[in-house]
Amino acid sequence: MPIDCTSILTEEIKFDYAYAPVAGIEQNVILINKEHIDYANVVTDENNRVKTTNLQLKPGTTGYLLTGVKQSNGKAWELVKKENAPDKFKHTFSGVIFNPTAENKLQAANLSMGAKYVVVIEQVWKGELSEDAFEILGLTSGLELSTMTNNSKENDNMIMFELASVDGYEEVTMPQTLLDVDYAATKTAFNNKFAQAAG
């Protein structure tokens, strides 16, 4: 069944005071090599094109934990206007590598080799029944390393980096909401880094 791409409003936009907005994301984040996603088995809600109900990785692959502290990691997105095509969205993830060890610097160097990544975050604001807790950045086009800095006199010598949509290759939607059955099941998949057993 084709996904609804209606370009007009179809429902009211409501505000529920019981779920007033809250800033920030939870500390830990999952980074996934885009080439490891099994797109044939990724499921988008047929009634909501910005909602994913199954994020599937290929057999024998896993996501990778980026450990955070407080609000060290963050996400953002913005509309990108197109003159002769549907508008798109730029996704950005800002991350911190706290310990500049040789092992962590190797992974930072790997980020700089030009591959594309998908990022799964958990928002502090989770919505009713926590059904809006998780978001996926870069699911369609992927994110690439856009900046990486280290300064011994700033930020306690931590490595700061950003992954972002490449200009001209932005996402077709804002970040996808991820809800696989319910919050508990989605949280379990997140904690397991979406790992898939070898086939």
Disulfide bonds with the S-S distance in Angstrom:
none
